[in-house]
Amino acid sequence: MIQKFYGKIDILRHHIATIFCTRCAAEGSGSFWFRARVFIITERRSYTSTLLLDTQDIHHYYKMAEGRGNRRQPRNLQGVLQMAVEAGLASDGPAPIEPMTQERMEFLRGALADVCKGQMDEVEQMKRCLEVLGRDECKERGSEKDVEEEDEREEALEVLSELCENLDNARDLMKLGGLDLCMAQCLCHSEAGIRWRAAQLIASCAQNMPEVQCYLLNQGALLSLLQLTDHDTNSTVRVKALYAVSCLVREQEAGLQDFLKHDGFSVLMRGMQSDSEKLRTKSAFLLLNLLTSHPEHKDTVLSMGMVQQLVAVLRSPHSSVHEHVLGTLCCLVEDCPRGVSDCRDPSLGLEELLNQRVQDLKGREESLEELEFCQRLRAACFQGKPLEDNGMDR
C-alpha cells in the first residue's frame, strides 16, 4: 500500500522547497517507510534531494541529534517532512546569506501559488465527483441515458479513489460528506460496478487514517461491508468489501471490537469456502494477520471449529490460499494445547495429509514457505517437538 501527500512549502533563504512525501506500509507489517523528496526551485535551476528512511531511521536520527539542540522525535508526518528538508539542504552545503530582492520574492511567491493551486484543484475535482454521485438516477432502467449516468458514476468513484490516496484529500472528502454519500447511495447500489468501486473508495480513505477509520466505524460502515463480503452475488464486490474491512480492523482496536461484535471470524470462515480464489486467499490472509496480532482470540475461532474448516480447505485443489491456511494452523497450535488437540483429531487425517504435502512440495522453490509451514505443523502436532518461531510477524 502507498499513500502520497504534499507537505508544507517553506521559503528557505533564497529558494522554495516543495516536499513530496510517500508513506508505504508493507503488507502484514505495522511499520512504515517514508520517502521524502525535496524539490528545490531557485532563479537559475531546480534540483532534488531524496531521503528514504523507515521509522527506526527516524528514531536514530533524532537520538543522534539530541546533543545539537532541542530537536524532538517527530510525532506526525509533518515532522518527517521537516527532517527531509533539513537533510536535503545539508547535502547541498550551506547557502550564501544575501538579501532577497523584490524580483526574487515575486518569483518565489508565483512558484508557491502554482504549487498550492494543484491541491485546491483536487478539492474542486472531488466536489464535482460528489455532484455526479448525488444526482437523481434515471428512472428508465437500461436506457441509453441510464447507462451513460452509470458510467459517469463509476468514473467519479475511480477518480475519488485515486485522489484519496493523498491523506489530506481523504480527510477533506470526509468533511465534504463524501463518505456519507458513498455509504448511503453507492454501497447498496443495484449495479455491481458501483458497489465495488464504493468499497474501493472506502478502503482508500481508511487505510492508515485513524480519524477516517473512527468516523466510518461510527457510521456503521463495517457491518455493511461484512454483509457485502458475505452475501453479495458479485465476486469483485465481495473481494473489494473484504479489502475495506481489512483497512478498518487491522491495527485498529475499535475496528477489531466491532468486527468481533458482528461475528467477523465467521465471515472469514465462509470466505475461505467461497468459489472465488481471490476471496479465499484474502480471507485466509486476514484471518492469519488478526490471529498473529491478537492471539487472545484463538479460543474464539477454535470454538467455531476453525481447525476442521481449515483442514477441509487444505483438501481442496492446491492453490495459493493453502500457504495462508497452513500459516494459520501453525499460529493456532503455538502455545495453545487446544489447537494441538484439535489438529490431532484422527478423523481429520491431518498427519497423513501433511506427510503427502511435504513430499509434493519438496524441490519446488516457489513453495518453500508453504513447505516450512507443513514441517513445523507436523513437528508441533505429531512429533512432539516444540514449535519454533513461525515468522508470522512479517
N, C-alpha and C positions, 0 to 999 in steps of 0.2 A: 504494500500500500504506500502511496506517495501523496503528500499534501503540499501544495505550493502557496506561498503568500508573499506579499510585498511588505518590506519593513519601512520604517520611517526614513525620511530623506533629510540629511543634515548638510548645511553649508559648512564645509570644513576648510578653514583658511581660504584658499583660492579656488577651490573646486567643489563640486557637488557629488556626493556619493549616493548612488541608488543601490539598495541592498535587496537582493533576491535570496530568499532562504527556502530550502526544501527540507521538509521533515519526513523521514522514511521510517516506518515501523516494520520490522521483519515479521513475517507470518509466524504466529505462535510464540512471539517474544514480547516481553514487556519493556525492552529497551528501544531507544531511538537513535537514529543517525541524523545529523544536521549537516547540510551542505550549504554554506553561506557564500554567495557570490557578490563581491563588491565591485560595482561598475562606476568608475571614476570619470567624470567629464571635466575637461579643462578647456581653455581657449584654443589650444593648439592640437590636442589629441584626447583620445579616450583609451582607457585600458582597464583590465580587470584583475582582481585577485580572488582566488578561490580558496576557501578553507573547508576541509572535510574533517569532521570530528564527531565522536559519539558522546554519550552522557558521561563516561568515565574521563574522556579528554577534558571536558568542561570542568569537572571537579578538580582534575590535576592542574589545569591552567590557573584556576583561581587560588588553589592551595600554594602554588609556587609564587603567586603574585602578592601574597599576604604581606610580605615584608616591604613591598614597594608602594604601599598606600592603603587606602581604606576600601579596597575592592572586595566585593562580596560575590559569592556564587550566584549565578542568575536564577531568578525564581520563575521566569517565563521566557518565551521565545524572543521577546524584545531584548532581553539581556544577552541572548545568543547573538542577535544582530549587532549589538554594540561591540561585542567581542570580535565579530567578523570585521567591523570597520577598523578597530584598533590593530588587528593582525594584518589586515590588508595594507594599511598605511605604513605600519612599521617596516614591512618588507620593502617598501619603496624609498626608505630613508626619510630623514626629516625634511619638511617642506620649508623653503625660504620664507621668512616673515616679511611681507610687504604690505603697504596699504592697499585696500581693494578700491579700484576705480569705479566710477559710476557705470561705465560701459560694461565692465566685468560683472558688476552686480546685476545689471539688467539681463545679461546673457544667462546668468545662473538662475534668476527668477523665471525666465522664459523656459529654461530646461525643466525646472521644478514644476511649472504649470503643466507642461506637456505630459510629464510622468503621472502627476496626480489626476489628470483628465482621464487616463486609462482606467483607473479604479472607479471613477464616477460613471464612466460609460458602462462598466459592468453592472452597476446598480440599476442603471436605466434598462439594460438588457433584461435583467431579472424582472423588473416591473412590467415590461412588455410581455414577457413569457407568462406572467401571472394573469395578465389581461386575457391572453388566449385561453388559458386554463379555466378562467372564471366565466367565459361566455356561456349563454344558454345553448344547449345542444339542439341540433336539427331534429325535428320530430319525425321526419321521413327516413326511417332506418334503411340503410342500404343505398340511398340515393347518392348521386354524384356529389352533392353538397355535403352530405354526411361523411362520405369517405374523405373528402378534402379537409373537413374540420378535424377528423380523427388524425390525419397525417400532421396537421398543424400542432395538435396537442402532443403527439409523440415527439415531434421535433422540439417543442418547447421544453418538455421534460428532459430531453437529452442535453439541451443547452444548459439548463439549470444544473444538471448533474455535473457537467464539466466545470461550470463556473464555481460550484460549491466545493470543488477540491481545494479552493482557496478558503482558508479558515475564516477570514473576515466575511467573505460572501455567504458562507453557511450561516454565520450568526445574523447577518443582515436579512437573509431570507426568512429566518425565524421571526425577526422583528417585523417584517413586512406582511406576516400572516401566511407566507407561502407553505409552511409545513401543515398548518391547519387546513388549507385548501387541498393540499395533496392527500391528507388522510380522509377528508370528508368526501371528496369527489373523485379521486383518482384510484385509490387503493381498492375501492369497491366497484370500479367501472365495469361495464359489461364487456368491454374489449380487453383481451389479454395483453395486447401491446401497451395499453395504458397502465394496466395493473403492474406489470413487471418493471416498467420504467419508473413508476411511482415508488416501488420498493427500492429500486436502484438509487433514486434521489435521496430517500431517507437514509440509506446506508452511507452515501457520500457525505451527507451533512453530519451524521452521528459519529463517524469513526474518529476516535481520539479527541472528541469535543465534549467534555463533561457537561457544559452548560446546555448544549443542544440535546444531549442524551437525557438529562433530567427533565427537560421540557417535554420531549417525546414520551417518556415514561409516564409523566403526569397526565398526558393527554390520552393514555391508553393505547399507544401505538404497538406495544409489544404483543398484546393479546390479538390484535388484528393481524399482525404479521405471523404469529404462530398458527392462527386459523388458516391463513393462506398457505403456509407451509404444509399444513396437514391435509387440507381439503380441496385446494384449487385443482381444477381439471387440466390446467396447462402446466407442463413440467418447468418451463422457463420461469413462470411466476413463482412456483414453489422454490426453485433454486435461489432466485433473487430475494425472495422474502426471508429465506433462511440466512442469506448473507446479511440482510439488515438486522435480523435477530442477533447474529454474532456480533455486529457492531454495537449493539445495545447492552450485551451481557458480559462480554469479555473485559476483564479489568474494570468492571463497573459493579460495585456491590449492590446498589439499589436495583440495577437491572437483573442481577442474578436472583435476588429475592423475588422479584416479580416473575421471573422465569420459573422458579420453584413453585410459586403460588398457582401458576397456570399449568402445572404438570408438564413443563417443557421437556423433561427427560423422556416422557412417553412419546412426545412428538418426534424426538430424535430417534427413538427406537423404531417407530413406524417409518421414518425417513430412510433408515438403513434397509428396510424391506421393500422399498419402492422399486418400480421398474426403471427409474431414471438413474443411471450410473453416477451422474454428477450429484444428484441429491443424496444418494447413498454415501458417496465419498465425503461430501461436505458435512453430512450428519455425523459420520463416524469421526471426522477430524474435530468437530466442535465438541463432541462428547469427550474425546481424548483430552482436549485442551482444558475443558472445565474440570474434569476429574483430576488432572495433573495439578491444576492451580488450586483446587478445593477438594483435597482428599477426604475431608469430613463428610462428603456426600456419597461416599462409596456404599455405605449401608443402604442408602435410599435406592440406588439403582440395583443393588443386589437383591433387595426385597421385591423388585419388579420382575425378577427372573432374567436379568440382563445377560448373565453368562450364557444361559441356554439360547437366548436370541442371537448373541454374537457368534456362538459356535455354529448355529444354523446358517448364518451369513457366510462363515468360512467354508461351508459345504456347497455353496453356490459356485458357478463357474468362476475361475480365477480372474481377478481384476485388481485395480489399484486400491480399491476400498479395503482389501484384506490386510494391507500393511497397517492401516489405522485401527482395524479391528483387533489385530494381534497386539498392537501397542496398548490398546485399551485393556485387553485381558491382562497384560503384564502389569499395568497400573492397578488393576483390581486385586491382584494377588500380592502385591507388595505390602508387607506389614499388615496383612488382612487375612486371618485364618479362615474367615467365612468365604472369601473369594477363592482360596485354595481348595477348600472343601467342595465348593460348587463345581470347580473345574475337574475335580477327581471323580465326580459322579460317573459310575460305569456306563450308565445309559447314554451318555454323550459321546463316548468313544473318542475323547479328545486326544489321549495319548497316541493312539494309532494314527489319528489324523495328523498330528504334529510330526510323527516319525516319517510319514509319507511326504509331507510338505517339505521337510528338511532335505530329503533325497531329491525331490523335484527342483528345489531352488539352488542346490549346490552347483557352483560353476557359472551361475548367472550373475554377472557383475551388477546389472541393474536392480537386482533383488537382494542386495547384501543386507540392507536394514531389515527387510522382512524376514530374512533367514536368521538374523540375530535375535529378533523378537521370538521366533519359533524356538530357538535353542534355549533362550532364557526362560520362556514359559514352561518348556518341558523340564528344565532343571528345577524350577521352583516347585512344580506340582508333582513331578513323578520320579525325581532322582534324589530328593531330599537335600538338595544343595541350596544355600542361601541365594536369594535373588539379588543380582548386582544392580548398580545404578543403571536404569534403562534409558537414560538420556532424554527423558521427556521434557526437560527444561529448555529445549532448543527453541 
